[in-house]
Amino acid sequence: MSFDEIDPERLRQRRSAKWVHYGPELLPCWVAEMDYAVAPAIRAELQRAIDYDDYGYPAYSREQLVPEAFAERMAQRFAWRIDPADVLLLSEVVQGLYLSLLALSAPGAGVLVQTPIYPPFLSCVRETERRLLLSPLVEQGERYGIDFEQLSAQAPEARVLMLCHPHNPTGRVFERAELHRLAELAIEHDWLVLSDEIHADLVYPEREFQPFASLAPEVARRTITFSSASKAFNIAGLRCAVAHFGTPELRARFEAFLPAHARGGVGLLAQQATLAAWSDSDEWLANALRQLDSQRQRLQVRLRERLPAVKMYSPEATYLAWLDCRGLQLEQSPGSFFRHHARVALNDGAAFGPGFEGFVRLNFATSAGILDEIVERMAGALSGA
């Protein structure tokens, strides 16, 4: 099946958050799930489990297979050579962020977060009773960049930098010069760096991704890198992620805080699907990226035609578009307005940090037809407002 051959009614039979949360009346383009069928290798692995009623405990002797596959993937795609022994299985990246703050920082410790940001970054700082230090990215023409002057001013107060790279929601792929400046600050101020790199496989051709910990050994020593096949291969509900620790000592401190059984295990199907994704699905991924690139460009054109007052920051990675709706001069938040008047569900900008109330995040990982309908509904709501 082609990526554009999508039946909306079939999508509405799904039980995942994207298509259930807002009900059948709204067209969803919010949470980071793709509307595409999974890669054939993943489907075959899950079908095999059904055929053999293979839903039991994972074999502990095979649990190192996912870390080994991750290490091999990092070497092949990003020339980053790591030891699988430094990679730990988790159920999800967000779990790793929470546990790292609890295990490796003290209550009240300053945590730098670059807004607008994936909302769990904000909630995990608040809920672990650490001190949130906001360092907003700044508009630089058609994309966002790091305000290093402001970041440097807050640097002495921080113990942790939470890095989202590639960045969600702006879609930035930070360049080497930016990463090196962040690394210099991290070393100078002895930061722990928690780097969420879950979108690393979803980078468009004009950019090149570099894992933060790969910059230098002294950077790796203070960095925990989190990743998963969930976003790039559309298997978030299976719950499998990895954390790479820059040193065995860092991993030991993490594991001493919460033993493996307290963290919860990763299910057999999740591990097998992740292996199929990372080892046998790159052709599917390349095709998906071509579709997403086409959708990215299509959305930009449609917005210019139908919603010229909305500014889109074209992402360099991810399938998420960050839209500035302040030019619409709406009396309510744009997310609320479009939910009620266009029957379109987007992510409201307010959830991504203070100062972004006039923005929305739009997921364009769908068919051209559904994307066009999303934009038409939004435009129609404005003409009827």
C-alpha positions in Angstrom: 0.0 0.0 0.0 1.3 3.5 -0.9 1.7 6.1 1.8 -1.1 8.1 0.2 -3.6 5.3 0.0 -5.2 5.9 3.4 -8.8 5.3 4.2 -9.9 7.8 6.9 -12.7 5.4 8.0 -10.1 2.6 8.5 -8.0 5.0 10.6 -11.1 5.6 12.8 -11.1 1.9 13.7 -7.7 2.4 15.5 -7.8 2.5 19.3 -4.6 4.7 19.8 -4.7 8.1 21.3 -4.6 10.1 18.0 -7.8 8.8 16.6 -9.7 8.1 19.9 -9.0 11.1 22.2 -11.1 13.7 20.5 -13.8 11.4 19.1 -15.1 10.9 15.5 -16.2 14.5 14.9 -12.7 15.9 14.8 -9.9 15.4 12.3 -6.8 14.7 14.4 -3.4 16.1 13.6 -2.0 16.5 17.1 -0.1 13.7 18.9 3.1 12.3 17.2 1.6 9.1 15.6 1.8 8.5 11.9 -1.2 7.4 9.8 0.9 5.0 7.8 1.1 1.2 7.9 4.2 -0.1 9.7 7.1 -1.5 7.8 6.6 -5.0 6.4 9.4 -6.5 8.6 7.6 -5.2 11.7 4.2 -6.4 10.6 5.7 -9.9 9.9 7.3 -10.0 13.3 4.0 -9.2 15.0 2.1 -11.6 12.8 4.5 -14.3 13.7 3.7 -13.7 17.4 0.0 -14.1 16.6 0.5 -17.2 14.5 2.4 -18.9 17.3 0.6 -17.4 20.3 4.0 -16.0 21.3 3.0 -13.6 24.1 5.2 -14.8 26.9 8.1 -13.4 28.9 11.0 -12.1 26.9 14.1 -14.4 27.1 16.5 -12.7 29.4 19.4 -14.1 27.4 18.2 -12.1 24.4 17.7 -8.8 26.1 21.0 -7.4 24.9 19.9 -7.8 21.3 18.2 -4.4 21.3 21.2 -2.5 22.8 23.4 -4.3 20.2 21.1 -3.3 17.4 21.1 0.3 18.6 24.9 0.4 18.8 25.2 -1.0 15.3 22.7 1.6 14.0 24.5 4.5 15.6 27.8 3.3 14.0 26.2 2.9 10.5 24.1 6.0 10.4 26.1 8.5 12.5 29.6 7.1 12.8 29.1 7.0 16.5 30.8 3.9 18.0 29.5 2.9 21.4 29.6 -0.1 23.6 26.2 -2.0 23.9 27.1 -2.7 27.5 26.5 1.1 28.2 22.9 0.9 26.8 20.0 0.1 29.0 16.5 -0.9 28.0 13.6 1.3 29.1 9.9 1.4 28.3 10.0 4.9 26.9 12.1 8.0 26.6 10.0 10.0 29.0 10.4 7.4 31.7 14.2 7.8 31.2 14.0 11.6 31.6 12.0 11.3 34.9 14.3 8.7 36.3 17.4 10.5 35.4 16.4 13.6 37.2 15.4 11.7 40.2 18.5 9.5 40.3 21.2 12.0 39.2 20.1 15.4 40.5 18.9 16.8 43.8 15.5 18.4 44.6 15.6 22.1 43.7 18.4 21.6 41.2 18.3 24.0 38.3 17.3 22.3 35.0 17.6 24.2 31.7 14.9 23.6 29.1 14.8 25.2 25.7 11.2 26.3 24.9 9.0 25.8 23.0 9.4 22.2 24.1 7.8 18.8 24.1 5.5 19.2 27.1 6.8 16.2 29.2 10.1 18.1 29.5 8.2 20.7 31.5 6.1 18.3 33.5 9.0 16.1 34.5 11.0 19.0 36.0 7.9 20.2 38.0 6.8 16.8 39.1 10.3 15.8 40.3 10.5 19.1 42.2 13.5 20.4 40.4 13.8 24.1 39.4 12.8 24.9 35.9 15.1 27.3 34.1 13.6 28.4 30.8 15.9 29.2 27.9 13.6 30.1 25.0 14.8 29.5 21.5 14.7 32.7 19.3 13.3 33.2 15.8 16.1 33.5 13.2 14.2 34.2 10.0 12.5 30.9 8.9 13.8 28.8 11.8 14.6 29.0 15.5 18.1 29.2 17.1 19.7 29.1 20.5 20.1 32.3 22.4 23.6 31.6 23.8 23.8 35.0 25.6 20.7 34.2 27.6 21.7 30.6 28.1 25.2 31.6 29.3 23.6 34.0 31.8 21.6 31.1 33.4 24.4 28.6 33.1 25.8 28.9 36.7 22.4 28.1 38.2 21.9 24.9 36.2 22.9 21.4 37.1 21.1 19.7 34.2 20.5 20.5 30.5 17.6 18.8 28.9 18.3 18.7 25.2 15.8 17.8 22.6 17.7 17.1 19.4 16.2 17.1 16.8 14.0 19.6 18.4 10.3 19.1 19.0 8.2 21.2 18.1 10.4 23.5 16.0 12.0 20.7 14.0 15.5 22.2 14.3 18.5 19.9 13.7 21.2 21.8 15.7 24.4 22.3 13.7 27.8 21.2 14.9 28.8 24.7 15.8 25.7 25.1 18.0 26.3 21.7 19.6 29.9 22.5 20.3 28.9 25.7 22.1 26.4 23.8 24.2 29.1 21.3 25.0 31.5 24.0 26.1 28.9 25.3 28.5 28.2 21.9 29.8 31.8 21.2 30.5 32.5 24.6 32.0 29.5 24.4 34.4 29.6 20.6 35.0 26.1 20.0 33.6 24.5 16.6 33.3 23.0 16.5 29.8 19.9 14.5 29.1 19.6 14.3 25.3 16.4 13.1 23.8 17.3 12.0 20.2 14.2 10.1 19.4 13.7 11.9 16.1 17.2 11.3 14.8 16.0 9.0 12.0 13.6 11.6 10.7 16.0 14.2 9.4 15.4 15.7 5.9 18.1 15.7 3.3 19.3 19.2 3.7 20.5 18.6 7.3 22.9 16.2 9.0 22.3 14.9 12.4 25.1 14.4 15.0 24.5 12.7 18.4 25.4 15.1 21.1 27.5 12.6 23.0 29.6 11.8 19.9 31.2 15.3 20.0 34.1 14.3 22.3 34.8 11.8 25.2 34.5 14.6 27.8 31.0 15.4 26.4 29.9 11.7 26.4 31.0 11.4 30.1 28.3 13.7 31.2 25.6 12.7 28.7 22.7 10.2 28.7 21.3 9.7 25.2 17.7 8.5 24.9 16.2 7.0 21.7 13.6 4.6 20.4 12.2 3.2 17.2 8.8 4.5 18.2 8.6 7.8 16.3 10.4 6.9 13.0 8.7 3.5 12.7 5.3 4.3 14.2 5.3 1.8 17.1 5.0 4.1 20.1 2.3 1.9 21.7 4.7 -1.1 21.9 6.8 0.8 24.5 10.5 0.1 24.0 13.3 2.7 24.3 17.0 2.8 25.1 19.3 5.0 27.2 23.0 5.2 26.4 25.2 6.2 29.4 28.5 8.0 28.6 30.3 6.1 31.3 29.7 2.9 33.3 29.7 5.0 36.5 26.8 7.1 35.2 24.9 4.0 34.4 25.7 2.5 37.8 24.4 5.5 39.6 21.2 5.4 37.6 20.6 1.7 38.3 21.4 2.0 42.0 18.6 4.5 42.4 15.9 2.2 40.9 16.6 -1.5 40.3 15.5 -3.2 37.0 12.3 -4.8 38.5 11.2 -1.4 39.9 11.6 0.2 36.5 9.4 -2.4 34.8 10.4 -4.7 31.9 10.1 -4.3 28.2 7.7 -6.8 26.5 8.7 -9.4 24.0 6.7 -7.9 21.1 8.2 -4.5 21.8 11.7 -5.8 21.6 11.1 -7.9 18.5 9.4 -5.0 16.7 12.3 -2.7 17.6 14.8 -5.2 16.2 12.8 -5.5 13.0 12.7 -1.7 12.7 16.4 -1.1 13.3 17.7 -4.1 11.4 15.4 -4.7 8.5 13.2 -1.6 7.8 15.5 1.1 6.3 13.9 0.9 2.9 10.5 1.6 4.4 12.0 4.5 6.4 13.5 6.0 3.2 10.1 5.8 1.5 8.4 7.3 4.5 10.9 10.2 4.6 10.2 11.0 1.0 6.4 11.0 1.7 7.0 13.2 4.8 9.2 15.6 2.8 6.4 15.9 0.2 3.9 16.5 2.9 6.1 19.1 4.6 6.3 21.1 1.3 2.6 20.6 0.5 1.6 22.0 3.9 3.8 25.1 3.3 2.2 25.7 -0.1 -1.4 25.1 1.2 -0.9 27.5 4.1 0.4 30.2 1.9 -2.6 29.8 -0.4 -5.4 29.4 2.2 -4.0 30.8 5.5 -1.4 33.4 4.6 -1.5 35.0 8.1 -0.1 31.7 9.6 3.7 31.4 9.6 5.1 27.9 9.3 8.6 27.1 10.5 9.5 24.3 8.0 11.0 21.5 10.1 14.4 20.2 9.3 13.4 16.9 11.0 10.2 15.3 12.5 6.8 15.2 10.9 5.6 18.1 13.1 5.1 21.7 11.9 5.2 24.6 14.4 2.7 27.2 13.3 2.6 30.9 14.4 -1.0 31.9 14.4 -0.6 35.2 16.1 -1.4 37.0 12.8 -4.9 35.6 12.9 -5.6 37.8 16.0 -8.0 35.3 17.5 -9.8 36.0 20.7 -9.1 32.5 22.1 -6.1 30.1 21.8 -5.7 28.9 18.2 -5.8 25.2 19.3 -9.2 25.8 21.0 -10.5 27.9 18.1 -9.7 25.2 15.5 -11.1 22.4 17.6 -14.4 24.1 18.1 -14.8 25.9 14.7 -12.8 23.7 12.2 -13.2 20.3 13.9 -9.5 19.9 13.7 -7.4 18.8 16.7 -3.9 20.3 16.9 -1.6 20.7 19.9 -2.1 24.1 21.5 1.1 26.2 21.8 0.5 27.0 25.5 1.5 23.4 26.4 5.0 24.0 25.0 5.9 26.7 27.4 5.0 30.3 28.4 4.9 32.8 25.6 3.7 30.4 22.9 0.0 30.7 23.5 -0.5 32.0 19.9 1.0 28.8 18.3 -0.1 25.3 17.4 1.8 22.1 16.4 0.4 20.2 13.4 1.2 16.6 12.6 1.5 16.1 8.8 2.3 12.4 8.8 -0.8 11.5 6.8 -2.0 11.4 3.2 -2.1 14.4 0.9 -5.9 14.2 0.9 -6.3 14.3 4.6 -3.7 17.1 4.9 -5.6 19.2 2.4 -8.8 18.6 4.3 -7.2 19.8 7.5 -6.1 23.1 5.9 -9.4 23.6 4.2 -11.3 23.1 7.5 -9.0 25.6 9.2 -9.4 28.1 6.4 -13.2 27.6 6.4 -13.4 28.2 10.1 -11.7 31.6 9.7 -13.9 32.7 6.8 -17.0 31.8 8.9 -15.7 33.3 12.2 
